[in-house]
Amino acid sequence: MYCYRVAGTVGLLTSYIFGYQDVSALEHAVELGVALQLTNILRDIGEDARRDRIYLPLEEMERFGYCERDLMNNVINQPFCDLVGFEMDRAEEFYQRAQPGISLLSPDCRLAVQLSGTLYHDILDRIRLNNYNVFTRRACVPLQTKLMTASTHWFMQQFEPRMR
């Protein structure tokens, strides 16, 4: 519910700005917003803990056997990795469900939305590469990767109209 309210609604609002061809684009926009927000939450676990904030669902922390004290003490153990992995899988599902909506947006806005989704999704891979250490290592996508991804998406978009 939190992710919907803070980011799903942003997806809805921006859909009207970007323009869309089918009302089903709105559902996909919400899903992308939620995926982006979940990624933010996971990336910022350590930063939020230092500010005495927890955005991970407490009931899921309990389910995985990871307590608030462990979070505030930056404990990376199997329960933490299982919890973060579960949340990452959840985000992945939202990214996948959001994907079909990009083609329903105005053509001149698709690249920006596709690129933001891809680069944010890449943050999840960086969390894995950092061995789930979100306490002392900020998961970020290197500039070179961003540039390569942007170039690849732009290039692929050039062929999109001809492929249909």
C-alpha positions in Angstrom: 0.0 0.0 0.0 2.8 2.4 0.9 4.5 1.9 -2.5 1.3 2.5 -4.3 0.6 5.7 -2.5 4.1 7.2 -2.9 5.0 5.9 -6.3 2.1 4.1 -8.0 0.2 7.4 -8.0 3.2 9.1 -9.6 3.0 6.5 -12.4 -0.6 7.4 -12.9 0.0 11.1 -13.0 2.9 10.9 -15.3 0.9 8.7 -17.7 -1.3 11.7 -18.4 1.8 13.8 -19.1 3.5 11.2 -21.3 0.3 10.4 -23.1 -1.0 6.9 -23.6 -2.9 5.0 -26.3 -4.9 2.6 -24.1 -6.3 2.9 -20.6 -4.5 -0.3 -19.7 -1.3 1.7 -19.7 -2.4 3.1 -16.3 -2.2 -0.2 -14.6 1.3 -0.8 -16.0 2.3 2.7 -14.9 1.3 1.9 -11.3 3.3 -1.3 -11.5 6.4 0.5 -12.7 6.0 3.1 -10.0 5.8 0.3 -7.3 8.8 -1.4 -8.8 10.9 1.8 -8.7 9.8 2.5 -5.1 10.6 -1.1 -3.9 14.0 -0.7 -5.5 14.5 2.6 -3.7 13.6 1.0 -0.4 16.1 -1.8 -0.9 18.9 0.4 -2.1 18.4 2.8 0.9 18.0 0.3 3.7 21.3 1.4 5.4 20.8 5.1 4.9 17.2 4.8 6.2 18.4 2.8 9.3 20.9 5.5 10.1 18.0 7.9 10.2 16.0 5.5 12.4 13.6 4.7 9.5 12.4 1.3 8.4 10.5 1.0 5.2 10.7 -2.8 5.0 7.4 -4.4 6.1 7.8 -5.4 9.7 5.6 -8.5 9.3 7.9 -9.7 6.5 11.0 -9.0 8.6 9.4 -11.1 11.3 8.5 -13.8 8.8 12.2 -14.1 7.7 13.5 -14.0 11.3 15.2 -10.6 10.9 14.5 -8.1 13.7 14.7 -4.3 13.9 17.7 -4.5 16.2 19.6 -6.4 13.6 18.6 -3.9 11.0 19.8 -1.0 13.1 23.1 -2.8 13.8 23.7 -3.5 10.1 23.6 -7.2 10.4 23.9 -9.1 7.1 23.0 -12.7 7.7 21.0 -15.4 6.0 17.6 -14.1 7.2 18.5 -10.6 5.9 19.6 -12.0 2.5 16.4 -14.1 2.3 14.3 -11.0 3.2 16.0 -8.8 0.7 15.9 -11.5 -2.0 12.2 -11.9 -1.4 11.7 -8.1 -1.8 13.9 -8.1 -4.9 11.8 -10.9 -6.5 8.7 -8.9 -5.7 10.2 -5.9 -7.4 11.2 -8.0 -10.4 7.5 -9.1 -10.8 6.4 -5.5 -10.8 9.0 -4.6 -13.5 7.9 -7.5 -15.7 4.2 -6.6 -15.3 5.0 -3.0 -16.1 6.9 -3.7 -19.3 4.0 -4.1 -21.7 2.7 -0.6 -20.8 5.7 1.2 -22.2 4.5 0.5 -25.8 1.2 2.1 -24.9 2.8 5.4 -24.1 3.4 8.3 -26.5 6.3 7.3 -28.8 8.4 10.3 -27.9 8.3 9.3 -24.2 8.9 5.6 -24.4 12.7 5.8 -24.4 12.8 7.8 -21.1 10.4 5.5 -19.3 12.1 2.3 -20.6 15.5 3.6 -19.7 14.4 4.6 -16.1 12.9 1.2 -15.6 16.0 -0.6 -16.9 18.5 1.4 -14.9 16.5 1.1 -11.7 16.2 -2.6 -12.3 19.9 -2.8 -12.7 20.2 -1.5 -9.1 18.8 -4.8 -8.0 21.7 -6.6 -9.7 24.1 -4.2 -8.0 22.7 -5.1 -4.6 23.4 -8.8 -5.4 26.9 -8.0 -6.6 27.5 -6.1 -3.3 26.5 -9.3 -1.5 23.4 -7.6 -0.1 25.5 -5.0 1.7 23.2 -2.1 1.6 24.6 -0.7 4.8 28.0 0.5 3.8 27.9 0.2 0.0 25.3 2.1 -2.0 24.1 0.1 -5.0 24.4 2.3 -8.0 24.8 1.8 -11.8 28.1 3.1 -13.1 28.0 6.0 -15.6 29.5 3.8 -18.4 26.7 1.3 -17.9 24.1 4.1 -18.0 25.5 5.5 -21.2 25.7 2.0 -22.9 22.2 1.2 -21.8 20.9 4.5 -23.1 22.6 4.0 -26.4 21.3 0.5 -26.8 17.8 1.4 -25.9 17.9 4.4 -28.3 19.3 2.2 -31.1 16.7 -0.5 -30.6 13.9 2.1 -30.6 15.0 3.3 -34.0 13.9 -0.1 -35.4 10.8 -0.4 -33.4 8.3 1.1 -35.9 9.7 -1.0 -38.7 9.3 -4.2 -36.7 5.5 -3.8 -36.3 
